[in-house]
Amino acid sequence: MSISQRCKVSLLALSMALLAACGGGGGASTSGTASSGGAVQPANPAQDPNAPALTGNIATDGFTWFNYRRKQAGLPQLTRNSLIDQAAQSHSDYQNKNNTVTHTETPGSPGFTGADLLTRLSAAGYVFNLAAARADGEVIAGAHDSSGFSLAESLITAIYHRFVIFEPAFKEGGSGAAVSSAGYTYFTTDYAANNGFGSGLGQGNFITYPFSNQTQVQTSFSSDLEAPDPVPNQDVVGYPISVHTGVASRLTVQAFSLRPRGGANMNVLLLVHASDAETPQSAAAIIPLTVLGANTTYDVSFSGLIDGVAVARDWSFTTQ
């Protein structure tokens, strides 16, 4: 599988983008593509008794799974928009016809509908009010995998993509998928907030992922499958842990740690906007530099500032 993301600032296949807020009541855009390999093994949805029923439609199952995870984490649900579906489907078809995983399209190539996400949304009839706050984003997965759930879960695992998927400002979205004759799937999900941001989390609030008391959390992540690579000097690492507030907010980390229950703090890589341009100013993450233990409870401690106001939280999760 391969992974990538884009922001207003679009990056190419196997790359991801961050949310970038524009000044003066402008907008923000994000997008990414992802794929998963042997080191990334998403949990089976059958292990979760509350998981949504799978329909067998890749686009629908992927979109539904994103919404399910957003709800579990405490984020607003997204309304599915048929015009955004059309843009996402057209881009999946373009990638299939051109045998590529990318956020950009080349004029004259088979299936071309627009060079970038905004143009493709416009071509589908979804037009932004540029005078109001807006946000748009895209994540793409390419893999020999026909499960919308699995593709969506892999994108959530990929930390730069997670920043897009769990953006509280988004109001609606749409998904599309195309499968090549060789069985390779191109899964695209586009996000938008038009005429202002969504209800979000409220000032000073934030969510975490994994969420408190989450179970069946993956133990590892292959960072080489995401570009830019969040851990450039190492491939297989532990599952990323993240904190998210709204796109218009600034998150400052003072302390962020992870330890197995009863054990010592683990060695982690901290991702914050000040030192990592791919991380938005509204989020942060730590990536354990060793694979997590199976069937183990981990304790997380976070403290920092949201727009200068002190916040803190301790929580735990358990691995598969």
N, C-alpha and C positions, 0 to 999 in steps of 0.2 A: 504494500500500500504506500501511497505517497501523501504528503500533507503540505498545505500552504495557506497563507492568509493575506488579506489585503486591507488597506485603509485608504484614505484619500490620496494618496500614496497607494497605488496598487502594486503588489508584488506578484511574481510569476509562480508557476507551478512549483510545488514543493517549497513554497514560501508562505509566510503568514503576515498579516498586517495588524497593526494596533488601532484602537479607536483614537482619533485625533480630533479634539474639539476645536472648532474655528471661532475666532473672536467675533464680537458684534452680533450675537444671536444667530450665528451661522450654524453650520451643521457639522456632523462627524461621519466618517465612513470607516468601515472595517470589512475585511474579508479574508478568506483563507482556504486552502485545500489540504486534504490529509489522506494518508493511507496508513495501513497498519500492517506490521509484519509479525514474524514469529515471536518476538519479544513482547508484543502487545496482545494480550488475550482477554478481550472483554468478557465480563460475566454473562452467563446465560440468563436471559430475561425470565426463563422459567423458574429461576431460583428466587425471584421476587414475586410473591403472591399477588401484589398490587400492580404489577406491570401491565401496561395496556396490551390488549389483544393484538397480535400481529395479523395483518391482512394479506401479506404477500406482495403488496405494492411497495416497491423500494422507497419511492418518494414519500408516500403517506406514512409508512412506518418510521422513516427517519425523522420526519417533521414531528410526528407524535412523540417520538422518544425524546427529542430536544425539549418539547413542552413538558413532558413528564419529569425530566431531570430539573428543569427550571422550577417547576412547582415544588419538588422535593427540597430544593435549595432555598425556597422562599421568595422566588422571583415571580413577577406578573406573567400570566400566560399570553401567548401570542395568537392573534387572530390570523387564520390562513386566508390569504388574498389570492384570488384566481389570476389577477394580472401579474402578481409577483411569481406565482406558479409558472405562468407562461414564460416569463423572463428566465427563470431558473431552468425550465425544460429546454428552452431554445439553446441555452449555453451548454447544457449537458449534451444535447444533440451535436452542437458545434465541436465539442471536444471529441465525441465519438467519431464524427466524420473526418476529423483531422488527426486522430490518434495522438492526442496531447492532453495534459492536465494543466490548465492555465486560467488566470483571471482575465486575460486580455484576448481579444480577437483581432485578426488581421483582415482588413478590407480585401475582398476578392476571394477569400478562402471559402470553401463550402460551408453553408449554414451561417454565414456572418450576419449578425443582427446589431452589433455595436461594439466598439473597441473596449469600452469599460462598462462597469455595472450601471452607472447612472444612465448611459446611453441605451443600454439594453432594457432597463426598466421603462424608459421613455418610449422605446419602440413597441413595448408591450402595452402601452397606454397608461402606465403608472407615472404620473408627473408630479414632481415635488414642488411645493410652494417655497421658492428660494428666499422669500422675504421672512420666513419663520424658521425657528430652530428645527433642524432635521437631523436624521442619522440614517446611514445605510451600511450594510455589511454583507459579506459573502464568505461562505466556507464551502470547500469542495473536497470530496474524497474520490480517489481513483484506486480501484482494487479488484482482484479476482474474488469478489464477494457479492452475493446477491441479497444480503440481509440489510435492510434499511436500518434496523436496530444496531447491528454490529458496526456499520459505517458511521452512524451518528455517535455511538459510544467511543469509537476510536478518535473522532474529532474532538470530543470532550476531553479525552485523555491528553491530547496534544495541547500543551498549555497556552501557546499563543492563540490557537483557535478557540480555546475555552474563553479567553478574554472577550472574544466576539460573541460567542453563543450565549454567554451569561451577562451580556450588557443589559442593565435594567431599563434603559431608555427606549429600547425597541418596542413597537406596538404590534407589528404584524410581520408576516413573512410568507414564503412560499418555497416549494421544493420541486425538483425535477430529477429524473434519472434516465440514463440511456445505457444499454448493454451491447457491447460489440459482439460480433460473430464468434470471437474467441472467449466470450464469457467475462470480459472486463467491464466493470461498472463505473460509470461517471455519475456521481451523486452531487448535486448542487443545491445549496440552500441560501436564499437571499433574505435579508432582514431590512426593515425600514421603520422609521418614525417620521411621519409627515405632519406639517402644521403643529409643530411642537413635539417635545419628547413625551414618552409614556409616563404613567404614574410613578414608575421607578420604586425606590425604597424609602423615600422621605429623607430629609436632611439629616446627616449624621449617622444614618443606618448603613449596614453592610451585611453581606452574606458570605458564607464560607463554603469551600468545596474541597474534599468531601464534606458533606454537611454533618452536623452533630449526630452521633450514634449511627451513622451510615454503616452498613455491613456489606460484605462481598466486594470490598474495594480491591482493585487490582494491585499486585505487588510491584509491578515494573512498568517501565516505559522505554521504548527504543528512541532515544532523542535524535538519532541519525535520520529517522523517518520524517522529521519536521525541519523545514527550512524557512528562515534561518534556524540553524540548529541551536536550541537553547542551552545545550551542554556540549560545546564544540570539541572538547578534548576527551569525551567519553560517549559511548553508545548507550548501553543498557544501564538505566538508573532506576531509582524508586519512583513511585507514583507521585506526581506533582500535587501540592496542597496550595490553595489560593484563597485570597480575600478580594471581594469585589464591592465597589460602591458605584454611584452613577457617573456617567461620562463627563458631567460638568463639575465633578468634585475632584479634589486633590487628596490623595492618600499618602501619608508619610509613615514609614515603618520605624518603630523604635526597637522592637524586639519581636522575633518570629522564630519559634523553635519547635522541634518534633522529637519525641522520644518514645520507645516502646514502654508499655506500662511497667513501672518499677525499674526501668533502665536509665541510662544516661542519654543526654541530648545527642542526636545524630549529626553527622557532618552534612551540611546542606548548601546548595547554591541559592542565594537570594536574588530574585528578579524584581527590580524596582525601576521606575522610569528614569530616575536620575543617572543610573549606570547602564541601562538596557533600553535602547530606543524602541524595541518591539513591545515592551510592556507599557500599557497606557498609564497615565498619571492617576487614574482612578482605581487601579488594582495593583496587586503584588502577589508573589508566589515564592515558595521554597521548593526545591527539588532535592530529595535525598540522593546522596551520591553512592549509596548502596541499595540494592534491591531490598524491599520490605519483606519481613518474615510472613509466612503463611499462617492464617488463622490466629493473628496477633492483634491485640488492641494497642493503638497508638494514641498518645496524648499530644495535643497541639496547644501552644500558648502564643497569643498575638497581642501586641499593644502598639498603639500609634496615634496618629492624628488624622481626622477628616476635616479638611478646611480649617485646620488649627485647633479643633476641639478634640480632647483626649477620648480615645475609645480603647477597649480591651475585651478579649474573650478567650476563654479556655474551653476546649471541646475535645472529643475523641471519636475515633472510627475504628472499625475492625476489618481486616483483610480477608480475602478468600482462603 
